[in-house]
Amino acid sequence: MQLVEERRQAIVEAIEQEGRVLAAELAQRLHTSEDTIRRDLRDLDAAGLLRRVHGGAVRRGAAPSFGERMEAELPRKNALAKMLRDCVRPGDTVLIDAGSTNLALARLLEDGQAATVVTNSPQVALALGDFRRTRVVLLGGTYHAAQGAVMGAWTLAELQQLRADLCIIGICALDPERGLATEDAEEATIKAAMLAGSTRRAAALLNERLFDKASFLFGRLAELDHLVLEADAPPDTIARLRTSHPGLDIQLAAKARP
């Protein structure tokens, strides 16, 4: 049986050699479960030996770019995005927050499925660039490459003038008690304004975001109407969410195919 210390040393060596590792790949390589790898990554992050990110880990000080995040875990994100797409109703004005899963959603939308799409993500706007029946509106502001989003006072002012039928919000971390959170204070302000300006609110989460911690809260879980989780999300977490938030529509995406 592989010792914990041996497994974690192998993870650290993989990070040093490759710069970035995915939890799913490590689980296969080290013949263990993804939950075990996630615990290892959390402990190694706390020890300062790597930096845990969504889906895996990187070397300390080497956060993945938005472009890298766009291409990571695509089958899982596409499975979530297919469920999110069902939240869009004909005639809706849909506010789509920046984020790689939300970009996957944009790529699945059909022209005319919504009346208008408003976004703070240039990548989302470009994905919808050929639409003719759906109006596409890109918010103004200062572009932040790490988030793949425009933010700032200009963006906030435009959001405060908007009333959307549906907001697809991006969430960096979900804590059932504390709420919805992100790692950037300015981004939290923008996300809070998106929630406040929308009638219905939906989000999709990879499993690892259910366990992550982020510093800046921007909303309560009770503010969401729809939450899409992965097919293999922990059953105890799903039960806990359904018990504590009976009004929240929780759906499970189909199991992602590699």
Stockholm file with secondary structure:
# STOCKHOLM 1.0

chainA/1-258         MQLVEERRQAIVEAIEQEGRVLAAELAQRLHTSEDTIRRDLRDLDAAGLLRRVHGGAVRRGAAPSFGERMEAELPRKNALAKMLRDCVRPGDTVLIDAGSTNLALARLLEDGQAATVVTNSPQVALALGDFRRTRVVLLGGTYHAAQGAVMGAWTLAELQQLRADLCIIGICALDPERGLATEDAEEATIKAAMLAGSTRRAAALLNERLFDKASFLFGRLAELDHLVLEADAPPDTIARLRTSHPGLDIQLAAKARP
#=GR chainA/1-258 SS CCCHHHHHHHHHHHHHHHSEEEHHHHHHHTTSCHHHHHHHHHHHHHTTSCEEETTEEECTTCCCCHHHHHHTTHHHHHHHHHHHHTTCCTTCEEEECSSHHHHHHHHHCCTTSSSEEEESCHHHHHHTTTCSSSEEEECCSEEETTTTEEESHHHHHHHTTCCEEEEECCCSEEETTTEEEESCHHHHHHHHHHHHTEEEEEEEECGGGGTCCCSEEEECGGGCSEEEECTTSCHHHHHHHHHHCTTSEEEECCCCCC
#=GC SS_cons         CCCHHHHHHHHHHHHHHHSEEEHHHHHHHTTSCHHHHHHHHHHHHHTTSCEEETTEEECTTCCCCHHHHHHTTHHHHHHHHHHHHTTCCTTCEEEECSSHHHHHHHHHCCTTSSSEEEESCHHHHHHTTTCSSSEEEECCSEEETTTTEEESHHHHHHHTTCCEEEEECCCSEEETTTEEEESCHHHHHHHHHHHHTEEEEEEEECGGGGTCCCSEEEECGGGCSEEEECTTSCHHHHHHHHHHCTTSEEEECCCCCC
//
